[in-house]
Amino acid sequence: MKVLIATEKPFAPVAVDGIRKETEAAGYELALLEKYTDKQQLLDAVADADALIIRSDKVDAEVLDAAKQLKIVVRAGAGYDNVDLEAATAHGVVVMNTPGQNSNAVAELVFGLLVYAVRNFYTGKAGTELMGKRLGILAFGNVGRHVARVAKGFGMDVYAYDAFCPADAIEAAGVHAVGSQDELFEVSDVVSLHIPATPETRQSIGRTLVNKLPKGGVLVNTARKEVINEPELLDLLTERTDLQFVTDIMPDAHADFMKLEGRYFSTPKKMGAQTAEANINAGIAAAQQIVAFLKDGVTKYQVNK
Ligand code: 3PG
């Protein structure tokens, strides 16, 4: 059996070592395709792979067609919007993610971005503090829960809304549950996005919603760029010069957002989960899930059932 790691954005070497140990202990061969720049490299590499470990790498019908031996794809991470689930099912390929394994890394970056924003991007201009401010978390999954924990350390007042998580589960975590997305933006000084990119959430963060932020509000996006309605947000931020937007996913309209001097920042490349720890956790979990599936048919974490 051959396991291929195909990562346009590579894992830390220590994570690759961990994956190698897991796969070799199971008697499998490990192949590595990192920093590829051309889809053809991926199409060639998957030709004889039985299992595939990816990150945000796109796995579409063309990749699945080229992967004649493929039985399983594990997205080492949370969001699997980069995998064509229908095509995978049609090809008889199991798709899994590794939920929770890189969540803390993303949550820590939220505060990296947030402190940078409220301290006016370290220009020396007087900023504000986080203590006593209201943080709104949308939604309350693995990352949202870590964000809540860290926010309490800063002395923030934490609110959350999640269309799929009952209010009592949010309250049980010591967080104020609110009844809607609109209400979350109304009550929060800072809103941090943790929703997946789905047909329902795409473009859902737009003008009317973000305009509910109070004066001096900050929007933090470490989720997906697709959830933002960029033209609407840009319009609003041009008008409301009190608002800030910091993101770990560079918008398509980055050049236009850059004109909002002193109120916008994007990392050059999504780096929320780019820590040694997150790479080790997610990478090794992916390898273990592959071994458990190929040896014992374990389908826990399958997302294309
Ligand atoms: C995820 O969905 O797990 C995160 O967005 C991390 O993505 P990455 O593996 O591309 O860094």
Residues whose N, C-alpha, C, O or C-beta is under 5 A from the ligand:
A	BS01	3PG	R55 S56 A76 G77 A78 G79 A223 K270 A273
